[in-house]
Amino acid sequence: MWDSMIEDVKKAMFKHEGISNVEMSTFHQVVHAILIDRWTKSSTPLHCLAHSLNPRYYSTEWPREDPNRIPPHQDTELTDKREKCFRRVFPNADE
C-alpha cells in the first residue's frame, strides 16, 4: 500500500515539474525521505498488530477497491510484526 502511494506521489511530482521518471528531482528526494521516515515510525509491531485486528480490512469490499491491497492475514510483513508483538507481550510460551 505504501509502495504504491509513494509511486503515485512520485508520478504526480514529476508530472508537475515536467520531468521524466528517469531524471533526478531534489524536491522528490526530500519528500521521499519524509515519507520513508514516517512509514518507519508507524511500522512498529504494535501498529501492525492494530492494523491487522481492524475488522474493516477483513471485509470483502476492501480488497476489491484496489487490486494491490492484501488482507492482513495474507500480508507477510504484517504477520511477522504481529507475531513479534505477541512474543513481546507473551514472552513465556506457557502463558
N, C-alpha and C positions, 0 to 999 in steps of 0.2 A: 504494500500500500504506500509506504513512504517512498520507495524507489520510483514508483510511477508518478507520485506527486512532485518529487524533485525533478524528474524529467519534464513534467508539464511546466514547472516554473522555468526551467532552462529554455524550453522552446519559446515560451512567451517572452522571456527577456531577450533572447537572441532575435526574435521577430521584431520586437520593439526597437532594438538597437540597429536592426538592418544588417546583421552579420550572419554568416553561415555557422552551422553546428561544429565545424572543424576549427574555426578561429577561436582565439582566446578572448575572454572578457574579464577584465579586472573586477567589475561590478558583480558578475556572476560568481567569481571565486569567493568574494566576501559573503554574498548571500548563501552560497553553498556551504561555507564553513559554519555560518549561523544555523542553518537547517540541520546540519550534522551534529553540531553541539546540542541543539535542542532535542534531537532524537536520542542522543546518547544519554541525556539527563532523564528522559522519560522511558527509556528502555531498561528498566530495572526488573528484577524478578518479581517484586511485589506489583508493579504496574502491569506486567504481563499476566500475572495471576488475575488481577482485577479485570483486565480486558477479556480474558478467556472465560470468566464467570458471568459476563454480562449476557443476559438472555437474548438481547437484540441480535447478537451475532449467530444465534442458532436458528433464527427464523429461515424459512425457505426463500423469502423475498430478498433478504440482504445480499446473499451471494449472486443472485440473478441480476442485481442492479449494475454490477461491474464484473466482467469475466475474470479480472485479475484478483478478485477477492478470494481469500482462502478461509474457510471456517476455522475457528481457533483450535479445535481438536485435530485438525489436519495440518496445522502450521508447525513445522519442526522447531523454529526459533521460540515460539510461544510455549510449546510443550517443554522444551529444555529449561526455560526460565521458570515456568510454573513448577516443575519438579525441583528445581534449585530452591525456590521459595519454600516449598513444602519441607525440604530437607532442613532448611534453617529453622523453620517453626517446630518441626518434629525431628530433632537430631537423633533420638533414640527410636529405632525401628519397632520396638516393642510397644510403644505408646499408641 
